């Protein structure tokens, strides 16, 4: 039987999971809690790893669900930041929000404004360099759906960047 | 310089038709400073994504994570038997707990112990100096006061005192005086 250790299997996923949790919760401390919880859960279930196709996909799924749970528990919107805090209305209406957002770059604002699923897919593809198949597996949707959501996300970013000019 | 290839790649990127390799080419291209004006608006996207890719957890997190797993006795066989009740909370949440050695655990009491020791020694010293001062004059004063007051009692109520009582009192007085 091969020897599996926490350090060599689960721990290397932590940064990737952290970036995912961070893009969903938008909060470092919460993201850290989510990652910790995810790593422990994945590790606890190591007796069932043989039935899993990809450990990383499994970890991503767990992490995303935990992060969405955190949002839900906090009563925050899980679908999109757009609905609760529209980028443009926030910029004109709420002074503190305006100041906070001005410190973020336009790209970040555009990305943060995407619905969660689009944001997550964009992260997995552009930042983590995952294939469509890997993303589909981790999110439990078809590859076609992944492409559809990614296309929507990229189009929004493109339009947002064009308007700037 | 001809940017047609990059422009084509970018167009295919928006349409989600690029491969991961082609996206890496785009990323590398946009990392350079001199990007033509037509492509400049999109540079920030790739730069920002690079920055996001560098977001990571600190070493503290890793160390702590290893400690947590070790504490639950799962990472290594020699992992110390711990008290998981203090670490795992309801809903699978884990509270930040740190393993302490016995001496470390006692550390908060060091100060108290020191203070108590100091107070005790001061008290002891004070008591000693007071008792030394009082030792000589004290018994004399007590004796004279006793004798005076008792004499006064006897003198002021001579009729009311029964003969037996007065003789008894004077007996005890004599005994006291002796």
Interface residues (C-beta under 8 A of the other chain):
Chain A: X5 X6 X7 X11 X14 X15 X18 X19 X22 X23 X32 X33 X35 X36 X37 X39 X40 X41 X43 X44 X105 X106 X107 X108 X111 X123 X125 X126 X127 X128 X129 X131 X147 X150 X151 X154 X155 X157 X158 X161 X162 X164 X165
Chain B: X13 X14 X15 X16 X20 X23 X24 X41 X42 X44 X45 X48 X49 X52 X53 X55 X56 X57 X61 X62 X65 X66 X68 X69 X72 X74 X75 X76 X92 X93 X94
